[in-house]
Amino acid sequence: MLRVRDVELGDDGTGWLMVRPQAQERREEDSDSAGTVRRVPVCRELAAILKEETTRRDLRPDDAIFVLDNGRPLTAQVYRKTWQQARAAALQAHELNSPLGRHVSALRDARIAAWLKNGDQTVGHILALAECAGMDAPRLAERFASCLRKPTRDEIPWDRLEAALALPEPSQPTSTARRP
């Protein structure tokens, strides 16, 4: 149910999708329980496709971007069938019979794993990624633990760690100081 209003395209070719909870489409716009909208970055290629499709069909903000030939929304059955056709076109026979990309969500999971493996693994990065993925950081870390790398011994700032854990120097006792 991606609508034109849910896509932000920059002049530089970048883009963002406003991902709404599925049930939100059926609720009224002013509902207090509408859920949180997530802002998810898209690659330049997808941004270009969305921009071209919106322009080609002269779509308005409330129009769905991807629809069936009769103008109705795409169904889950259509998504699954298209995904199976894409797998058959892209995978070899032995891969097709494996769990590799068996479900549409596998593409999302592969993207999250790639971001974790190739990106900055600071707390801020992981929190931002978790927000984009629509899960909390502990769940992301649990589900994609194999993608989170441990720092090597040379990468650990031992001097700062030692300084942070050091006890303060004892002060010189004064004449008024008494021990209990």
C-alpha positions as CSV (number, residue, x, y, z in Angstrom):
1,M,0.0,0.0,0.0
2,L,2.9,2.4,-0.7
3,R,1.4,5.7,-1.6
4,V,3.0,8.8,-3.2
5,R,2.7,10.7,0.1
6,D,4.8,8.0,1.8
7,V,7.8,8.7,-0.5
8,E,10.3,11.5,0.0
9,L,12.6,12.0,-3.0
10,G,15.5,14.4,-2.9
11,D,16.9,16.3,-5.9
12,D,20.2,14.5,-5.4
13,G,18.7,11.1,-6.1
14,T,18.3,10.0,-2.5
15,G,15.0,9.0,-1.0
16,W,13.1,7.9,2.1
17,L,10.0,5.8,2.6
18,M,7.5,6.5,5.4
19,V,6.6,3.0,6.5
20,R,3.3,2.9,8.4
21,P,2.0,-0.1,10.4
22,Q,-0.2,-2.2,8.2
23,A,-3.3,-1.7,10.3
24,Q,-2.8,2.1,10.0
25,E,-4.1,2.1,6.4
26,R,-7.5,0.9,7.7
27,R,-7.7,3.4,10.5
28,E,-8.7,7.0,10.3
29,E,-5.9,9.5,9.9
30,D,-6.6,11.3,13.2
31,S,-6.7,8.2,15.3
32,D,-4.5,8.4,18.5
33,S,-3.6,4.7,18.2
34,A,-2.4,5.1,14.6
35,G,1.1,3.8,15.4
36,T,4.5,5.0,14.7
37,V,5.6,5.8,11.2
38,R,9.2,4.8,10.4
39,R,11.4,6.7,8.0
40,V,13.5,4.2,6.0
41,P,16.2,5.2,3.5
42,V,16.0,3.8,0.0
43,C,18.8,3.3,-2.5
44,R,19.3,5.6,-5.4
45,E,18.0,3.0,-7.9
46,L,14.7,2.5,-6.1
47,A,14.3,6.2,-5.7
48,A,14.7,6.6,-9.4
49,I,12.1,3.9,-10.1
50,L,9.6,5.5,-7.7
51,K,10.1,8.9,-9.2
52,E,9.8,7.6,-12.8
53,E,6.6,5.6,-11.9
54,T,5.0,8.5,-10.1
55,T,5.7,10.9,-13.0
56,R,4.8,8.4,-15.8
57,R,1.4,7.7,-14.3
58,D,0.9,11.3,-13.0
59,L,0.1,10.1,-9.5
60,R,-1.4,12.3,-6.8
61,P,-0.3,12.1,-3.1
62,D,-3.1,9.6,-2.1
63,D,-2.6,7.3,-5.1
64,A,-1.0,3.9,-4.5
65,I,2.3,3.5,-6.5
66,F,2.0,-0.2,-7.3
67,V,-1.4,-1.6,-8.2
68,L,-2.9,-4.3,-10.3
69,D,-3.9,-3.7,-13.9
70,N,-7.5,-2.9,-12.7
71,G,-6.2,-0.3,-10.3
72,R,-6.8,-2.4,-7.1
73,P,-4.1,-2.8,-4.5
74,L,-1.6,-5.6,-4.8
75,T,-2.6,-8.6,-2.7
76,A,-0.3,-10.8,-0.5
77,Q,-0.9,-13.6,-3.0
78,V,0.4,-11.4,-5.9
79,Y,3.5,-10.5,-3.8
80,R,4.2,-14.2,-3.0
81,K,3.8,-15.2,-6.7
82,T,6.0,-12.4,-7.9
83,W,8.7,-13.3,-5.3
84,Q,8.6,-17.0,-6.4
85,Q,9.0,-15.9,-10.0
86,A,11.9,-13.6,-9.1
87,R,13.6,-16.5,-7.2
88,A,13.2,-18.8,-10.1
89,A,14.7,-16.3,-12.5
90,A,17.7,-15.4,-10.2
91,L,18.6,-18.7,-8.5
92,Q,20.1,-22.0,-9.8
93,A,18.1,-25.2,-9.4
94,H,19.9,-26.3,-6.2
95,E,19.5,-22.9,-4.7
96,L,15.8,-22.8,-5.6
97,N,15.2,-25.9,-3.5
98,S,17.1,-24.4,-0.5
99,P,15.7,-22.0,2.1
100,L,17.7,-19.2,0.4
101,G,15.3,-16.3,0.0
102,R,12.2,-18.5,0.4
103,H,10.2,-15.6,1.9
104,V,9.9,-12.0,0.9
105,S,11.2,-11.0,4.4
106,A,14.5,-12.7,3.5
107,L,15.3,-9.6,1.3
108,R,14.7,-7.3,4.3
109,D,16.8,-9.5,6.6
110,A,19.6,-9.7,4.1
111,R,19.7,-5.9,3.8
112,I,19.8,-5.5,7.6
113,A,22.6,-8.0,7.8
114,A,24.6,-6.2,5.1
115,W,24.1,-2.8,6.9
116,L,25.4,-4.4,10.1
117,K,28.4,-6.1,8.5
118,N,29.5,-3.2,6.4
119,G,28.5,-0.2,8.4
120,D,29.7,1.6,11.4
121,Q,28.8,-0.5,14.5
122,T,28.6,2.3,17.0
123,V,25.6,2.3,19.4
124,G,24.1,5.2,17.5
125,H,24.3,3.4,14.2
126,I,22.7,0.2,15.6
127,L,19.9,2.2,17.3
128,A,19.2,4.1,14.0
129,L,19.2,0.8,12.1
130,A,16.9,-0.8,14.6
131,E,14.5,2.1,14.3
132,C,14.5,1.8,10.4
133,A,14.0,-2.0,10.7
134,G,11.0,-1.5,13.1
135,M,12.5,-3.3,16.0
136,D,14.2,-2.4,19.2
137,A,18.0,-2.6,19.5
138,P,18.1,-5.7,21.8
139,R,15.9,-7.6,19.4
140,L,18.1,-6.5,16.5
141,A,21.3,-7.6,18.3
142,E,19.7,-10.9,19.2
143,R,18.4,-11.7,15.8
144,F,21.5,-10.6,13.9
145,A,24.2,-11.4,16.5
146,S,26.3,-13.1,13.9
147,C,26.6,-9.8,12.0
148,L,27.9,-7.9,14.9
149,R,31.7,-8.0,15.0
150,K,33.8,-8.0,18.2
151,P,36.6,-5.5,18.2
152,T,40.1,-6.9,17.8
153,R,42.6,-6.6,20.6
154,D,44.3,-3.7,18.8
155,E,41.0,-1.8,18.4
156,I,40.2,-1.6,22.1
157,P,41.3,1.7,23.6
158,W,43.1,0.1,26.6
159,D,44.4,3.4,27.9
160,R,41.0,5.0,28.0
161,L,39.4,1.9,29.5
162,E,42.1,1.8,32.2
163,A,41.6,5.5,33.0
164,A,37.9,5.0,33.2
165,L,38.2,2.1,35.6
166,A,41.0,3.6,37.7
167,L,40.4,4.5,41.3
168,P,41.1,8.1,42.3
169,E,44.4,8.8,43.9
170,P,44.0,8.8,47.7
171,S,44.1,12.3,49.1
172,Q,46.6,13.3,51.8
173,P,45.1,13.1,55.2
174,T,44.6,16.5,56.9
175,S,45.0,17.1,60.6
176,T,41.2,17.3,61.0
177,A,40.5,14.1,59.2
178,R,39.8,11.2,61.6
179,R,39.3,7.6,60.9
180,P,36.2,6.0,62.2
